[in-house]
Amino acid sequence: MIEGEGVEPDIKVENDPYKEFMGEDAQLNKAIEVILEQLKDRKELPSIPPPPVKNK
């Protein structure tokens, strides 16, 4: 629960020590929320190209 100084986060989330002790991770919940939002804007992957012709 107590750690040293690390990398500055892109999104700041306050962790309630009691909730964290009880197993609820506010940082993980926020990360999941952000990723689910980003998945809504996901573009479709291009189709698979045909295999190369190697008999010429």
C-alpha positions as a Markdown table, in Angstrom:
| # | Residue | x | y | z |
|---|---|---|---|---|
| 1 | Met | 0.0 | 0.0 | 0.0 |
| 2 | Ile | 2.9 | 2.3 | 0.6 |
| 3 | Glu | 5.5 | 2.7 | -2.2 |
| 4 | Gly | 8.1 | 5.0 | -3.5 |
| 5 | Glu | 7.9 | 7.6 | -6.2 |
| 6 | Gly | 7.3 | 6.2 | -9.6 |
| 7 | Val | 6.2 | 7.4 | -13.0 |
| 8 | Glu | 3.7 | 10.3 | -13.2 |
| 9 | Pro | 0.3 | 8.8 | -14.2 |
| 10 | Asp | -1.6 | 9.9 | -17.3 |
| 11 | Ile | -4.8 | 9.8 | -15.2 |
| 12 | Lys | -4.7 | 10.6 | -11.5 |
| 13 | Val | -6.9 | 8.4 | -9.3 |
| 14 | Glu | -7.1 | 8.7 | -5.5 |
| 15 | Asn | -7.1 | 5.3 | -3.8 |
| 16 | Asp | -9.0 | 5.1 | -0.6 |
| 17 | Pro | -6.7 | 3.0 | 1.7 |
| 18 | Tyr | -9.7 | 1.2 | 3.4 |
| 19 | Lys | -11.3 | 0.2 | 0.1 |
| 20 | Glu | -7.9 | -0.9 | -1.3 |
| 21 | Phe | -7.4 | -3.0 | 1.8 |
| 22 | Met | -10.9 | -4.5 | 1.3 |
| 23 | Gly | -9.8 | -5.5 | -2.3 |
| 24 | Glu | -11.3 | -2.6 | -4.4 |
| 25 | Asp | -8.7 | -1.0 | -6.6 |
| 26 | Ala | -9.8 | 2.4 | -7.9 |
| 27 | Gln | -6.9 | 2.6 | -10.3 |
| 28 | Leu | -7.7 | -0.8 | -11.9 |
| 29 | Asn | -11.4 | 0.2 | -12.2 |
| 30 | Lys | -10.5 | 3.5 | -13.9 |
| 31 | Ala | -8.1 | 1.7 | -16.3 |
| 32 | Ile | -10.9 | -0.8 | -17.3 |
| 33 | Glu | -13.3 | 2.1 | -17.8 |
| 34 | Val | -10.9 | 4.0 | -20.0 |
| 35 | Ile | -10.1 | 0.9 | -22.1 |
| 36 | Leu | -13.8 | 0.1 | -22.6 |
| 37 | Glu | -14.3 | 3.6 | -23.9 |
| 38 | Gln | -11.4 | 3.3 | -26.3 |
| 39 | Leu | -12.8 | 0.0 | -27.6 |
| 40 | Lys | -16.0 | 1.8 | -28.7 |
| 41 | Asp | -13.9 | 3.8 | -31.2 |
| 42 | Arg | -12.0 | 0.8 | -32.5 |
| 43 | Lys | -11.6 | 0.6 | -36.3 |
| 44 | Glu | -12.2 | -2.7 | -38.1 |
| 45 | Leu | -9.1 | -4.6 | -39.1 |
| 46 | Pro | -8.3 | -4.9 | -42.8 |
| 47 | Ser | -9.1 | -8.1 | -44.5 |
| 48 | Ile | -6.4 | -10.8 | -44.9 |
| 49 | Pro | -4.6 | -10.5 | -48.2 |
| 50 | Pro | -4.5 | -13.4 | -50.6 |
| 51 | Pro | -1.5 | -15.7 | -50.3 |
| 52 | Pro | 1.4 | -14.9 | -52.7 |
| 53 | Val | 1.7 | -16.8 | -56.0 |
| 54 | Lys | 5.0 | -18.8 | -55.9 |
| 55 | Asn | 4.7 | -21.0 | -59.0 |
| 56 | Lys | 5.9 | -18.5 | -61.6 |
